[in-house]
Amino acid sequence: MRSFQLDSFGKIGDILRDEIESVGKIIQFTKREPFFDYDDTLKYFYIILRGKVKIYQMNINSGKEQTIYLMGRGDMFDTVTLLDNNPHDIMSEV
């Protein structure tokens, strides 16, 4: 039985899917909880299995926030930081 059960995983080979699932870890969050800390994206790659996540930036001076992404089931975040090793100036909320 596949632990992640995402439709998009059906398009990759069994060997690669098994490898992803062998190193993956399912984590649950509660509503309004931060999805990750500032430097977590330097170490981890996220795939949304259920629910929604808002990725946003906040203006420190005005307190206004700008939503960058609204992510849901099957969406992945953040491959770029794994490749360039630079943290992004963003916030997240489940």
N, C-alpha and C positions, 0 to 999 in steps of 0.2 A: 504494500500500500504506500502510495506517495504521501509524504507528510505535508507538502506545500499545496498540492492540488490546484495549480494555476493553469488555465487554458494555454497561456503562452509557453509553458514548459513542455507542452505536448509537441511543439514544433522543433525541439532540439533532441538530439540523440539520447538514448538511455544512459550511456556512459557519462556524458556531461551532466545530465540531470541528476544522476546518482551522486556525482562528485559535489555538485552544488548543495544537494540536500545533506550530504555527509558533514559538511563544514558549516551549514546553516544552523541558525538557532531561532526559534519562535519566541518572541517577546510580546507580552500584552501590556497595553497602556489603558488608562482610564481617560474619560472625556476631559478635555481642557489641560491635560498633562503635556509637558514639553516632550516632543518626539525624540529629540537627541540633544546632547550638549554641544557646545561650540566646536570642540576638537574630535568628537565621535566620528565625524565623516572622514577623518584622516585614517581611521582604523577599520571602519565598517561600511558595508554596502547594504542598503535597505530595499526590501521588496514589500509592498503593502499587500497583505493577505486579506484583510477585512477592515472596513471602516474608512475614514477619510483623514487626511493630514493636510494642514495648511502650512505653507512655507512663506514667510514674510520678512520684510525689513521694517525697522522702526526708526523714525527720526527722533533722536535723543532730545533735541531742542523743543519740538512741538508735541511729541508724544503720539504723532500720527503714524499709522502703519500702512504699508503698501503690500498687498498680497501678490506674491510672485507665482506660486503654483498652488493649485488645489489638486491633491492626489488621491487616488482611490485604488481599489483592488487591481493588482497586477502592475501598478506603476512602480518604478524603481528610482531610488535616490541614494546617493549622489556619486556617480562614477567619476566625474571630473576631478574631485578632490583626491580620489585614490590615484589618479594619473599624474596630477601636477603637484601633489603634496602641499597645497595651500588651503588653509581653512577659509570658508566663505562667511561673510558677514551677514548671517541670516538667523532667523528664529523659527521655531516650529511649534505646532500645537495639534494634538489629536482631536 
